[in-house]
Amino acid sequence: MYKVLVTDPLSDHGLRQLTDARDVEVVKKIGLTESALIDTIPPYDALLVRSQTQVNERVLDAAKQLKVIGRAGVGVDNIDVPAATERGIVVLNAPDGNTVSTAEHTFAMLMALSRNIPQAYRSLIGGEWNRKKFVGVELRGKTLGVVGMGRIGTEVAKRAKAFGMSVLGYDPFLTGERAKSIGVEKVDLSRLFAESDFITVHTPLIKETHHLIDSDAFAAMKDGVRILNCARGGIVDEEALLAALESGKVAGAALDVFEDEPPTDHPLLKHPRVIATPHLGASTVEAQEHVALDVSEEVLHVLRGETFKNAVNLPSIPAELAERIAPYQALAEKLGKFVVQMTEHAVEKITVSYAGSLNEFDTSPLTRMILKGALSCFVTDVNYVNAVALAKARGIDVTEERSSASRAFTNLITVHMETAGEELSVAGTLVNGFGERIVKINAYSIDLQPQGHLLYIQHQDRPGAIGRVGTILGSHDVNIAAMQVGRRDIGGQAIMVLSVDKPVTADVVTALETLEEVRSVTEIDL
């Protein structure tokens, strides 16, 4: 049974995939303190949170069984993602579930800001009837600047276009073709600041976006601009915003998020031209169900070892690509394992070359599998998630190369490894009807099925050498299941790789190394 801990309020309907699963036990413990969470989490395989639970390094140190963290929402700033990655823990989010909800809330704030609706309401229930005091502005004909043209920013832009607004979009990853397709003009930040009547931010809170809207940004804006932040507190510098409101540079601001939540005695909440809500962007019945459903489904996939998506600490793999690389994953991992076990020296550099049909698509997921296999020989708890980080931490230089030529093979993966003392390589392919094959070891061509217990023997090509090796193995009750031999010249250096039914003992290796023609014997376990 997989144990799943839920520590923030999540929709019961959204969790039903987990609660209905026969191999999953779901436990809800809402509002745990950090110390209580540290005491509780050790036996759990998965953790589901929203934004309240802080999953820091201390919590992760205690989470000895944790395989996956699911964030029911988009932002993961309450999760120490690098620390999770180092520990091989998948961090998932639900980027689509609250897109429409947040976009609609942003637009509701935009309309309320333009027409002073909250201020007028407070005045009315206070006994006033003051129509002149709350004269607003139309959206039609105005320019909306959208900083961050991801899912939510795009949905906001669509709604703004429907209201007759012009939309300027800034995003480092926004292409001109994409901008044109959604009716947005792609611009840089300086032009967006200078020309927008309203500016809304929809970026994650990262180092590069912290205080993105600061005093310099406000100075570059037109007088009377209106600011919206329904994304993350900290993107807008709140002290700079307050100063811009006081000076009249900013005509009004609509805030759904704050740097410190909940805000206490915050001067912006007292300002007459500020409207605010308590982080309600994703607070709809539909959004809560959708994000819980999305993240529950993905957590279940991770626990069961199935294909998953929306991992924030792994590159996103489209379904089509995942289908194409799937047949090569086991081969890639075995190649990594094989080449590392060929030497006793520390690995300094790994170069992976992809040739033939493999040159047609993104092979970085396969490189991760190669690193996972290589590192698993001398590092515990390595997996697909943390393989790259662990290689980097150990100073291993990893590079990829591509070539359309692959000799006689339609696809070929070559792993070249450099150590302080030698350079080694192994190449493998998939053969229709025969599956995985190692076809080259260093300079020697070979045809080897990479599985089980192997003996890699470097020797002099002499008559009777193979027989003498077989005799020694037989005398030690070691059965040979298969054998492959590779050589370049008659009587020169050669290799043999033997598949044996069980691991050999040290005295077997010693006996083989006493043979005059044998240079080295290496055990390889795949």
HELIX and SHEET records of a PDB file:
HELIX    1   1 ARG A   16  THR A   19  1                                   4    
HELIX    2   2 GLU A   34  THR A   40  1                                   7    
HELIX    3   3 GLU A   57  ALA A   62  1                                   6    
HELIX    4   4 VAL A   81  GLU A   86  1                                   6    
HELIX    5   5 THR A   99  ARG A  115  1                                  17    
HELIX    6   6 ILE A  117  ILE A  125  1                                   9    
HELIX    7   7 LYS A  132  PHE A  134  5                                   3    
HELIX    8   8 ARG A  151  ALA A  162  1                                  12    
HELIX    9   9 GLY A  176  SER A  181  1                                   6    
HELIX   10  10 LEU A  189  GLU A  195  1                                   7    
HELIX   11  11 SER A  215  ALA A  220  1                                   6    
HELIX   12  12 GLU A  238  SER A  247  1                                  10    
HELIX   13  13 PRO A  267  LYS A  270  5                                   4    
HELIX   14  14 VAL A  285  LEU A  303  1                                  19    
HELIX   15  15 ALA A  319  GLN A  341  1                                  23    
HELIX   16  16 SER A  357  GLU A  360  5                                   4    
HELIX   17  17 SER A  364  LEU A  375  1                                  12    
HELIX   18  18 ALA A  387  ALA A  393  1                                   7    
HELIX   19  19 ALA A  465  SER A  475  1                                  11    
HELIX   20  20 ALA A  506  GLU A  513  1                                   8    
SHEET    1   A 5 VAL A  24  LYS A  28  0                                        
SHEET    2   A 5 TYR A   2  VAL A   6  1                                        
SHEET    3   A 5 ALA A  46  VAL A  49  1                                        
SHEET    4   A 5 VAL A  68  ARG A  71  1                                        
SHEET    5   A 5 VAL A  90  ASN A  93  1                                        
SHEET    1   B 7 GLU A 185  LYS A 186  0                                        
SHEET    2   B 7 SER A 166  TYR A 170  1                                        
SHEET    3   B 7 THR A 143  VAL A 147  1                                        
SHEET    4   B 7 PHE A 198  VAL A 201  1                                        
SHEET    5   B 7 VAL A 225  ASN A 229  1                                        
SHEET    6   B 7 VAL A 250  LEU A 255  1                                        
SHEET    7   B 7 VAL A 274  ALA A 276  1                                        
SHEET    1   C 6 ASP A 397  SER A 403  0                                        
SHEET    2   C 6 VAL A 347  GLY A 356  1                                        
SHEET    3   C 6 ASN A 411  THR A 419 -1                                        
SHEET    4   C 6 GLU A 423  VAL A 431 -1                                        
SHEET    5   C 6 GLY A 435  ILE A 441 -1                                        
SHEET    6   C 6 TYR A 444  LEU A 448 -1                                        
SHEET    1   D 4 ILE A 480  ARG A 487  0                                        
SHEET    2   D 4 GLN A 493  VAL A 500 -1                                        
SHEET    3   D 4 HIS A 453  GLN A 460 -1                                        
SHEET    4   D 4 VAL A 518  ASP A 525 -1                                        
END                                                                             
